Amino acid sequence: MRHVGAIAGRELRSMFVSPVAYAILTLFAIVAGFFFLASVLGFDAQVAEAQQFRAFDYLRQLNLNDHVIAPFYGIMWIVLLFLVPGITMGLFASEKTNGTQELLMTSPITIWELVIGKFLAASLFVLLLVGMVGIFTGILFFFGDPELPKAASGLLGLTLVALSYVAVGSFASSVTRNQLIAFFLSLVLLLILWMLSIVADLGAGGGAIASDGLVSRSMRWLSSADRFEQMVRGLVDTKDLAYFGFMIGTFLILTKASIESVRWR
Amino acid sequence: MIEARGLTKRYGDLVAVNDVSFEVGSGEVVGFLGPNGAGKTTTMRILTGFVPATDGTAKIAGHDIFEDPLAARRAIGYLPETPPLYPEMDVAHYLTYVARLKDVPRGRRKGAVDRAMERCGLADVRRRVIGSLSKGYRQRVGLAQAIVHDPAVLILDEPTVGLDPIQIREIRGLIAGLADSQEGGTGHTVILSTHILAEVEAICRRVMLINAGRKVLDGPLAELTRDGQRLEDVFTRVTLSDQAEASAGGTAEAAEAAQ
C-alpha cells in the first residue's frame, strides 16, 4: 500500500491545477450559502408567524436542529448527488485518454493501490465540500444553541453518503474512457439508488409489491435516503454505518474488477 | 535478460502474436521490425505486463511476468507509442512521481530524477509544464520516465515516430548512449520497435522481424547485410515471401478441405 500516497497526491495536485476544482468549490460555496440562508430565513419566518399567532406550543417545538439543519442537510445531500459525479468522472477515464494507463499498469503497483489512491484523493476533495457545510452549521452555534451531537451525527451522515457517492463515481469512471459517459453513468446509478426507497413506497402504496415483501425490503435496504434521515435526526445505528461500509466496499471491489477485466479483454 | 517462450495473443479469432520465442542477452540492443499490425506493439505490451498473453510466458531479468509481475515490472522501463504523460504536471514533478511508482527509494529519488533529466537533456525545462513542451521534448520526457529507475531492460515502442529529422537524431543518440555501458555498469538491454530501417542500422546490432504475428527472422545485423544486401531488401523479401507462403498455405489447406 506504499504507492497509495503517491497516487492520491498526484491526483489531488492535478485537481487543483485545473480550474474545475475551483469552479466546483465556488459553485458549492454559493449553492450551500444560498440554501443555508433559505433555511435560516424559513426558520425566522416560522418563528415570527408562531409569535404572531401566539402559538406557544408550536414555538416551543421549533428548534435549529430540526428546522434549519435538517432541511439544509437534506438539500446538500442532493446537491452532492449532482456534484460528486463531476469530481469522480475523470479519476480513471482521464488516465485512459492520456495514455497514462499504460504507465500505471506497467509499474510495480497493485490495482488495489491504484483504486484506493484514487478513492482517497476524490474523498479528500469531497470532504472539503462537507467541511463547508460544517462551517455553515458552525455559524448557528454563534447565534443559537443547536444540539451538537445531533448536528454532528447529521454531518457524519452527509460524509458517509458523500463517500459512497465517490465509490459509485469511481466505478463509473473505471468502465469507460469517456468522462461524459462516466458522469452520466454515476449520476444515473446514484439516482437509482436514491429512488429505490421512493419506488418501494409507491409500489407498496399502489399494491404492486407487498410493502414488507422481499423486493420492497431489499429496495429499501439498498437506498441510502432513509438511513441519512435517521442520522440527521441524531440516530447513529451500527447497521447504517455497516451499510455505508458495504456500499463503499462493494463499489471499490467492482472498480478493481472492471480495471482488471480491461487487462484480460 | 529477456526470455520469451511461446508468446501468443488472441483477440477472439484474430491471432495478434503467434508462438513467438526469443532470448535477449544483457546489454544487447535489438531492433524489432515488422510491417504495421504485425504484432510488435502487442508483443511489447505482453513483456511489460500491460496485456496478458493468451499462451506462453516470459522472464524479465529472471522474474516471470505472470508469477512475479511486480518484480518483472520493476526491471523494465517502457516507453509506449504515445508517451504516458500528464500534461498538467511539470517535468521534475512528473519524473519524481514515476520514480515513486517504480519503487526508487526515497533517498535516491532526487538523484535518479536529476540523472534521468540530465541524460535526456531536460535540465533546462525541469520546471516547465509538460503540456507546453514541443513534441520532441515530450518524447524525451517519455524516455526519461522509462529510465528513471535505472531498469535492466528498456522497451521502446517507436521512439522516434512523428519527430523531425533533428529530433530523431537526438533521440537515436540518446538510445545509443543508453545501450553503451556507462560509468562502470553494464548498459541497458534494449528492445526497440520501429519501421524505419535506417534507425535499426544506426543503433541495433541485432534484428528481429515479425510478420502477421510470427517471428520470421532473427539474427545479428552484420550477418543479414553481410553480402552487401541492404536491410531494406532483406525486409521486403522476407516479409513478402512470408506473405506469399502464408497465402499459399492457406489455399493448400482450403483445397484439402474441399477434397
Interface residues (C-beta under 8 A of the other chain):
Chain A: H3 A6 I7 R10 R13 S14 V17 S18 N98 G99 T100 Q101 E102 L103 L104 M105 T106 S107 P108 I109 T110 R263 W264
Chain B: T48 G49 F50 V51 P52 P69 L70 A71 R73 R74 I76 Y78 P80 T82 P83 P84 L85 Y86 P87 E88 M89 H93 Y97 V98 R100 L101 K102 D103 Q145
